[in-house]
């Protein structure tokens, strides 16, 4: 049976691939390709964040009755990453590869430790406590 | 359901890990100064007090400092393990380790017994606090991830290593006769290097190798079984069942799997951390193969060379590579968080501006060359010892320089943020 952990971890992996492709294109100073990859990367990540914030986190919060717990930390980190996306986009528009690659290193560390917390703690916990509504959640998270 | 344990935002204050990271290279620098001063005679006798001092400047002064700082930083961030009063405890652990290591190694080098006696107290106090803090954190968490399993077993090995260390130090400091000190020394260093160090590096690798370069994760069968296997073999070996050949192959398998994963990385950009890690994995293999040759090939400097291959070739590069990822990121994160609620923000340097790649590269190349000359110095001590020590001195000074520069950048931007804060309010 499909789990929330597996589905959302897959989404992380897809974003990772797009992230690396964008970086590669920026390093090669192929700006047209970089922009195309960046847009794909940005929209995949933004969609993933939105689905979590609109579907997963509210379900978690309504079950636990706590909106100040782990989900608030995850939302907070999403905000940090959205801000970084703006900076990355600026660097891309200015075709400043040094700035982009420096920022993307920040981004990678931030998102990988964020993902680790979700994959190791939050998702498995959600699978466990929201088992009864898993099918429905999975539909909305896809 | 306990959500309190998941108060994940609690990144410890920057000075908690940073004090350990900034102090550690100074001990490596002291070790190199000792070598520079003593020259080829330093490593001539495996059991001389100078060699003990040289070794402990690295294992206690460099490795344990950084590993303590890294665990106090990583466990809260990755597992929501919160250390209460982290600042107080880290100050105490750091001070006790620093003073204790200085006295211990100074006591050996200058043959001053009272130094050894006082060092005993400081190291004992520091160890007890470190073990209590880490122990509560590691075993309170219900998490059963391979990272934590490996780290927990490494931690038990640390307790064994330190315990044996204190028994042995009683011999030097208080002339207390102990049973078979040579055997206990062998246990002490094997539990320290394989049990504590290797298992910790392996556990942390499960997390950081995929994280830094976007590689596939370690195969499940491997990450679940490696640490328990190694730990079990160490216990067998301790009670006299000779299975250590298996250990050698396990260590090689870890290195090969890591190199393979890194080869499959999605991120193909140049990366100094990756250079350090590949260097480390390569010499872990060499070190393991060299161990095997001991069954048919013996020569006087064998033990020293084994130690240099394992510590200098594997542990030191891996640790240094990690520092270059962790420290710039932590600085960036703390600066970003410092101005979260402001509308007008100062531009924060990105991680590559905090420690520039150019300086990291210089450090890497000096480290590599100094290590090769160090190997030559074992074969031709008369010609290469001082050159090796001098190059090592430059290499660790470059590390310290890079870390100090990063800290200075943090303080400068932090000051700007504080000034800005006045106007925001």
Interface residues (C-beta under 8 A of the other chain):
Chain A: X16 X17 X19 X20 X23 X24 X27 X64 X66 X69 X70 X72 X73 X76 X80 X98 X99 X101 X102 X103 X105 X106 X108 X109 X110 X112 X113 X116 X117 X120 X121 X122 X129
Chain B: X1 X3 X4 X6 X7 X8 X9 X77 X78 X79 X80 X143 X145 X207 X210 X211 X212 X214 X266 X267 X268 X269 X325 X328 X329 X332 X333 X336 X349 X350 X351 X352 X353
